[in-house]
Amino acid sequence: MDPLSIALVSFTALKKGISLGKDISAMGKDLNKVFDFIDGTKAAQKSGNKNDPLSDYIAYEKALDMEKQLEQVIWETRGSKGVATFKRMRTQAAERD
């Protein structure tokens, strides 16, 4: 399965879990897959790696959309405190890497 498909499946599971009130940390596996896709796509965009420009562009835009949508779902279900927690977790993950 390609990285975009894996990310889409994981993203859908995250959105559903969050809307059902599950704790984000309990969905770590799916969250990591989505973050890996988002971060990997952003890194490829910055590095100028252009194997297939159209596919790269589509993946990059999808990664940005996923990040925005995830923040929106968290905002709707957890409010500003949830978004702050999400952003803190993202920062911690980036620092670990």
C-alpha positions as CSV (number, residue, x, y, z in Angstrom):
1,M,0.0,0.0,0.0
2,D,1.4,3.4,-0.9
3,P,2.0,6.1,1.8
4,L,-0.9,8.2,0.8
5,S,-3.4,5.3,1.1
6,I,-2.0,4.3,4.5
7,A,-2.2,7.9,5.7
8,L,-5.8,8.2,4.5
9,V,-6.9,5.0,6.3
10,S,-5.2,6.1,9.5
11,F,-6.6,9.7,9.2
12,T,-10.1,8.4,8.8
13,A,-9.7,6.2,11.9
14,L,-8.3,9.2,13.8
15,K,-11.2,11.4,12.9
16,K,-13.7,8.8,13.9
17,G,-12.0,8.0,17.1
18,I,-11.7,11.7,18.1
19,S,-15.4,12.3,17.3
20,L,-16.3,9.3,19.5
21,G,-14.3,10.9,22.3
22,K,-11.3,8.6,22.4
23,D,-8.1,10.0,23.8
24,I,-5.6,10.9,21.1
25,S,-2.8,9.1,22.9
26,A,-4.9,5.9,22.7
27,M,-4.8,6.2,18.9
28,G,-1.0,6.5,18.7
29,K,-0.5,4.1,15.9
30,D,-2.8,5.9,13.5
31,L,-1.5,9.2,14.7
32,N,2.1,8.2,14.0
33,K,1.2,7.0,10.5
34,V,-0.5,10.3,9.7
35,F,2.4,12.3,11.2
36,D,4.9,10.2,9.2
37,F,3.1,11.0,6.0
38,I,2.6,14.7,6.8
39,D,6.2,15.2,7.9
40,G,7.7,13.0,5.1
41,T,5.7,14.9,2.5
42,K,6.7,18.3,3.8
43,A,10.4,17.2,4.0
44,A,10.3,16.0,0.4
45,Q,8.7,19.3,-0.7
46,K,11.5,21.3,1.1
47,S,14.3,19.1,-0.3
48,G,13.1,19.6,-3.8
49,N,12.8,15.9,-4.5
50,K,10.7,15.9,-7.6
51,N,10.4,12.3,-8.8
52,D,6.8,12.9,-10.1
53,P,5.9,16.6,-9.6
54,L,2.2,16.1,-9.9
55,S,2.1,13.2,-7.4
56,D,4.4,15.1,-5.1
57,Y,2.2,18.2,-5.3
58,I,-1.0,16.2,-4.6
59,A,0.6,14.4,-1.7
60,Y,1.9,17.7,-0.2
61,E,-1.6,19.4,-0.5
62,K,-3.2,16.3,1.0
63,A,-0.8,16.4,3.9
64,L,-1.6,20.1,4.6
65,D,-5.3,19.3,4.4
66,M,-5.0,16.4,6.8
67,E,-3.2,18.6,9.3
68,K,-5.9,21.3,9.1
69,Q,-8.7,18.9,9.3
70,L,-7.3,17.1,12.2
71,E,-6.9,20.4,14.1
72,Q,-10.5,21.3,13.1
73,V,-11.9,17.9,14.4
74,I,-9.9,18.4,17.7
75,W,-11.2,21.9,18.0
76,E,-14.8,20.8,17.5
77,T,-14.6,17.9,19.9
78,R,-12.0,19.1,22.5
79,G,-11.9,22.9,22.1
80,S,-8.9,25.1,22.4
81,K,-7.3,22.9,25.2
82,G,-7.4,19.9,22.9
83,V,-5.8,21.9,20.0
84,A,-3.1,23.1,22.4
85,T,-2.4,19.5,23.5
86,F,-2.3,18.4,19.9
87,K,0.2,21.1,19.0
88,R,2.3,20.3,22.1
89,M,2.4,16.6,21.1
90,R,3.4,17.6,17.5
91,T,6.3,19.7,18.8
92,Q,7.5,17.0,21.1
93,A,7.4,14.4,18.3
94,A,9.4,16.8,16.0
95,E,12.0,17.4,18.8
96,R,12.4,13.6,19.3
97,D,13.0,13.1,15.6
